[in-house]
Amino acid sequence: MRPPRRIASALAVAATALGVTTDGFPTTHQLYPRETIGDTAVTVTFRATSASASVSSLTLKIDGTATPESPVSIRPQQTVAMTASVPVGLKASTFELTANTSSGQHVVVAAADDVVAGDVFVVTGQSNALAEKHPEEFDLVQHDAASPWIRTVGGMLYKAPSDPANHAWQIAKGGPFDGSTLGTVGEWALRMARDVVDSQHVPIAVLNGAKGGLAISGLLPRTDGGIGNFERLMGRLDAQGLAPSVRAVFLSQGEADIHDQDPSLWHGRFDTLRSAWIAAFPKLAHVYVTQIRGCNEVSGTNAIREVQRQLATTSGGTAGNPDIQVMSTTGMTGFDGGCHFYYAGYQQLGHWYADLLSHDVYGVDGVANIGAPAVATIARANDDLLLTLANAGDAVTADSGSRVDFFVTTTKGAILHPTAISATSTNGVIRLTLPKGSPAVKAVSFRGQSGPKGHPWITNAHGIGLLAFEAVAVQ
């Protein structure tokens, strides 16, 4: 068993009873991040100072029982360090610090309830990261996904970064269903965290820093000393000393950039943002990008989606060198016809991301088809195009109607739809049949937006849709 990690809260709590003050004492609902997956406890360290000659000692109680080193003697103007262990798991602790006087008084100078230890994740982007466009569903989300073991700091929609409430621990919720934005983390993020809590039996902190309609340039750190989206998120993380413990970042963004005349700019800005995350989060090992569905059929949507598809890496994530996985939206249900999804879709996304976390972060083996299927190569064989998937073992099914989502560009400039489509689950190949006598083929695109509200027509065994791609060359 690894020794408990020693950590101090960055948010000081002042207690003035009998002239005793504390620095780093736990606060109610606080989650302490563990050092390494597998750690079973975190050791909390805080400092207490007495300015009173009447205080002779301090007693720290955890769940009503004094710690073995209590009481700790203290003299006037002296500062002492005190420690306590918080178990990693679905167990909450109560802290109480009592000042003891020579006359026999015992006065509580600091207390905190519901203190836990677990893991930390970050979500950011624009409105599909917020995932709160349908308030009529907030009660449904709360009933389905809420858990007392999911925490956050402040709230994703809270507008006053200097307000102490924005730096305080909250029990997480999907949306502001009760009129308050404090504690909100978004619908799919809440469902994702709930799945992890249920499967790994560990509390989870999710901090969502998204903002609706924000271009990727608005997510970057400010270079002029001002406070932007990145700084607000970091302020919430730093208030509780969480940045060094963030294990994964989830990005859902790109709709605001579809009118950019040069989509490669998005890629460059993403690289800058990823570098900022690596610098801020030394334990970051995984970055998950949700490929946008888009709000309309403008060409910029397809270009951004292709840029996002190309982000995926296969190096395997390590701290300081995170891998990138791209999640598809072509197989998500519940598209609302605008830019967003009803909870049925966000619920799916939460489940998919939780499965990836189980495998990537928590080391659960034997989990298949949990990533989005992606095209690797395209080759022509007579009147057929053979699309080989990156994961040859992905069991993909293709409804016949999905052929209209493929756009085949010939060397003569014509755009064709295949006349038929089939998929095999044995070797990860999708077969497109071209019209008889078709000219040479230059490239193929798959946009995955046809059918009522984005009906999922090409999916793997886990229900995840094929990643959209644009103008992939035919070998």
N, C-alpha and C positions, 0 to 999 in steps of 0.2 A: 504494500500500500504506500502511495506517495505521501510525503508529509503535507499537512495543510498549508495552503498558500497564505502568506501574510499580506494583508492589504489594508489600507486606510481609506476611508471615504474622503473625497475632496470637498464635500459639503459640510462645513463645520456647524455644529449645533451648540448654541450657547445656553448654558444653564447657570442661573445666578443664585439659586437657593443656597443659603449659608455661605455665599461667596465662592462657590465652586463653579468653574467653567469647564466645558469639554470641547475638544477638537477632534472631529472624526467619529463621534458617537453615531451608531446606526440610527436611521430614521424609519418610521413606519412604512411598510411595503417595500423596503429596500431589497434589491437583489445584488449580491456580491458575485462577481464573475470568477469562475475557477481558472486556474492557470493552464491546465491540460485536461483534455477529454479523458475521463477515467479517474480523475481526482474525486475523492469522496467527501472532502471537507475543505473549507476555507477558514483561515484564522484571521479574525478581524482585530486590528490594533487601533487603539485610540488613546488620546492623552487627556489627562484631567489635571487642573490647576486649582489650588485652594488659596484664597487670600484671607482666610479667617483663622484666627488663633484658636477658635473653639472646635474646629474640625480636627479630629485625631486620626481618622481612617476612612477609607472608602470600601464599600462592598458592592461587587457586581454579581447580579443574579441572572441566570439564564433559565427561562421557564420556571421561575420561582425558586430555583436552587442556587445557592451561592457557589461561585467558581472555587476551585481548590485553593487558589492563591488569595482569596478574600478572607478577612479584610486586609487592605493594603494601607500601611501607615503613611501619613502625609503631614508635612509641616507647613506652616504659613509660607506663602509665596513659592512653594515647591510644586513641580510638575512631575507626574508619574505616568508611565505607560501601562495600559492594561490590555489584556488579550482575551479572546473567546473564540471558540470554534463553532462554525455554522455548517451543518451537514448539507451536502449536495444531494438533493432529492426532494420529494414532495413532503417536506417537513418544515413548518414555520416555527421560528423561535421568537421569544419575547425577552427583551433586554431591560434591565432596571439597575440604575446606579444610585446607591444610597450613601449620603454623607453621615458619618457617625461622630457624635460629639462626646467630649469628656463628661458631660452631664447626663449622658444616656439617651440623647435624642437620635432619631434615625429618620432623616429627611430625604425623600426621593428627589434627586436633582436632574435626572435624565431618564427617559423611558422610550421604548419603541416596540411596536407589535409587528407581527407578520414579516419577520426578516428571513430571507431565504438565500440560497446560493445556486447558481446555474450558469447559463450561457447567453451570449449577446449577439444579435443580428441587426443589420441596418437595411432599411428600405428607402429608396429615393426615386425621383423622377417627376412625372407630371400626373394628370388626373387619374390615369389607370393604375398608378401607384397609390394614390389616395384611396381609390376604390370606394367612393361614398356618394355616388351620384343619385342613388335611389333611396331617399330617407324612409320611404314607406316600408322598406325591408329591414330597417335597422333592428327592430325587435326580433325578427326571424334570425338575423345574423347572430344577435346576442344569445338567443336560445340555442343555436346550433354550435357556436364556436367559442363562446366566452369561457374562461377558466380563471379561478383565483390565482393560478400559478403563472399567468402571463402578465408581465409588467412592462411599463414604459416610463419615460421621464418626460414630464410636460405633456404636450399633445401636438400632433402633426399640423393642426389648424390653428394653434394658439398664436396670437398676433403680437404678443408683448414679450420679446426675448429677454428684457431686463426684469420682468416680473419673477419673483422667487418661485411662484407656482409653476413656471415653465421649467424650473430646474429641480422639481420635487417628484418623488416617486408616485406613480399612479397604478391602479389595476387597469389593464388594457381593455379596450372595447373596440368594436369594428367601426362605429361611426358615432356622431353626436346625437344618439337617439333620445337622450334625456335633456337636450339643449346645451350641454356643456361639451366643449371640444377637448378639454383636458383628458388625457388617457387614450385618445383615439390613435389607432395604428393602421386602419384600413381593413377592408373585409377579407381579402385573400391572405393578407399578412396574419390576421387573427386566426383564420382557419389553419394556415400553415403551422403557426406556433402551437395551436391546440393539438394537432396531430403529433408534433414532436413531444409535447408534454405527455400525451397518452402512450406513445410508443417507447420513449426513453426514460420516462418517469423523472424528469428534471425540469425545474422552472426555467422559463425563457423570458428574456427581455428583448423587445423589438422597439427600435426607435425609427420612426418614419419621418423623413425630412422632405417629402415631396411637396410640390406646389402646382396647382392646375394651370395648364397653358404655358408652362415654362420651357423655353428652348434649352438645349443642352449647354449653351454658353452661360445660361443663368445658374447652372449647377456648379460651375467652376469656382475655385477660390478667387476672391477679389484680390487684385494686385494694387489697389489704390488705398488700402487700409480701411475700407468701408466694411459694413456688415451685410452680407448677402445670404443666399440660401445655404451655401456650404458653411459659413461661419455660424449661422443660427443652429444648424444641426450639431456642429462641433461644440458649440456652447452648451448644449444639453448633455452631450456625451461627457465633456470635460467636467461639468459640474458634479458628476458622480464618479469620475475617474474610470470611465468605461472604454474610452478609445483604445487603450492597449489590449483590450480583450475581445474586440469585434472579430468574429470568425468568418462571416460571409456578408456580402453586400448584394442586394437585389435592385436592379435598375429597370424601370418601366418608363421609357421616354422615347420620343422621336416624332410624334404627331405634329408637334409645333415646328418641326424643321423640314416638313415635306415640300415647302415652297422655296427652299434654298436652292439656288441655281447650281450649286456644286455640292452634291451629297458627300463627297470625300471630306469636306470640312467637318462633318459630323464625326467621322472616324478619327480625325486628328484631335478633335475636342474630347472624344471619349478617351483616347490615349492619355491626354492631359489629366482628365478626371481620374482615371485608373491610377496614374502615378501619384495623385494627391491622396487617394485612398491608401495606397501602399505606404506612403510616408506617415499617414495619420494612424493607420491600423497595423501595427507590426505583426500581429498574428493572422492577418487576412490571408486565407488560403483559397477562397472560392468567390468568384463573381458570377452572378446569374443575370442574364439580360433577357427580358421578354421582348420578342420580336413583335413590333406593332402590327395590328390588323389594319389600321388606317381609318380615317374618317370619310374618305371618298376614294375615287379611282384615279386621282391625278397621278401623273407619272412620277412625281416626287415621292409618293408613298412607296411605290415599287422600288425606287432607287434606295431609299433609306432602309427598306427591309433587306435588300441585297447586301448593303453595307453591314447590317447587323448580323446577317447569316455568316458572313465571312469572319466574324470576330472569334468564333469558336476555336478553342485550342484543345490539344490532347496531351499536354505535358504532364497533367496531374498537378493538383494544387499543393503548394507548400507555403509556409509562412513567409511573406515578403515576395513570393512569386506565385500569385494566385492564377489558377486556370480560369477560363471563361466558358460557360455553357449558355447556349441560347435556347430559350423555350418558345415553342410555337403557340400562336393563337388561332391557327386555321381550324383546329379541332375543338375550340371552346364553344360551348353552348351559351345561350342567354345573351347574344349580341342584341343591343337595344336599337340598332338601326342608325345610331349616331356615331359616337366614338367609343362608347363604353359598353359595359356588360351588366346584366342583372346578377344577383348573387349566385344563381345557378352556375354561371360561368366563372366567377371569382372563386367559388367553392371548389370547382375543378382545379383551378390554378393553384390554390392553396394545397390541395392534396398532392399535386404533381411535385411542387417544390419541397414539400415535406418528405416525399420519397427520395428526392435527390439528396436532401440533408441527411437522411438516415444512412444512405450509402456513403456519401462523400465525407461527412463530418463525423458520424457516429460509427462508421465501419461495418454497417450491416451488409452481409454478403448474400448472394443468391437473389438479388432484386433485379428483375429483367425489365426491359422496355420502359425504363423510367426517364430516358432522355427523348428529345424530339427527333424523329427520323429526319435525316438530311441527305440530299443528293451528294454523291461524291464524284461520279463521272457519268457522261452520257455518250453512247456510241450508237452508230446506225448499223443495222443488219437488214439488208433488203428494204422492205417497206416498214420495218419496225425500228423504233428507238428504244434502247435498253438503258434505263436509269438505274445505276448501281448505287445503293445506299452506303453511307459511311459505316453503319453497323450492319454487317451482312446477316446477322442473326435476328434482326428486327422483323417480327411477324407483321407485315403491313397488309391491310386490306384496302381495296380501291373500288368504290361504287362506280358503276358505269357512267353515271352522270358527271363525274368529276373530270371527264375528258375535256369539257369546255373551259376548265380552269387552266389548261395548258395552251400556250401560245408558241407555235413553232415558226421561226423565221427562216425563210429559205434564202439562198444566195441571189435569187431574183427579186427579193424584197417583199414577197408575199407572206402573209400571216395565215397559218393554217391551224385548225384544231384537229387533233387525232380523231379518227373514226371509231376507235375502240381503245380500251385500257384494261389491263389486267395486272395483278401483282402476285408474286409468289412469296410464301413465308419461309421457304427453305434456304434461299440464297440472297435475300434482300434486294430483289430486282423488280422494278416496275416497267412493264412493257406497254409502249404506246404504238398503235398501228396507224400509219399515215395513209392518206388517200392514194389510190393506185397511180403510179407514174409521177409521184411528187418529185420536184427538183431537189438538188442537193440542199441539205439543211445546214444552216449556219449556227443557230442557237435556239435554246428552249427556255421558256419562262413558265413558272407556276405561281399563280396569284391567290388561289384558295379563297376566293370571296364570293363565288356564285352560290345560288340557292338561297332559300329564305333565311335571312339573318345569319349568313355564314355557315350554312349546314356543313357539318364535318364529314367529308367524303373520302379522304385518304388518311387513315389513322393506323397506329400500331396497336398491339394487343392491350396496351394500357390506356387507349383512347386518345393519345396525343397525336395531333395533326402533323403532317409533313410540313417542314419549314418552307415558307415561300422563297422562291429564288427568281432572279431576273437575268436573262440573256447569258445563260451558262453555255459555253461553247460545246459543240458536238465534236467528239474525237473522230 
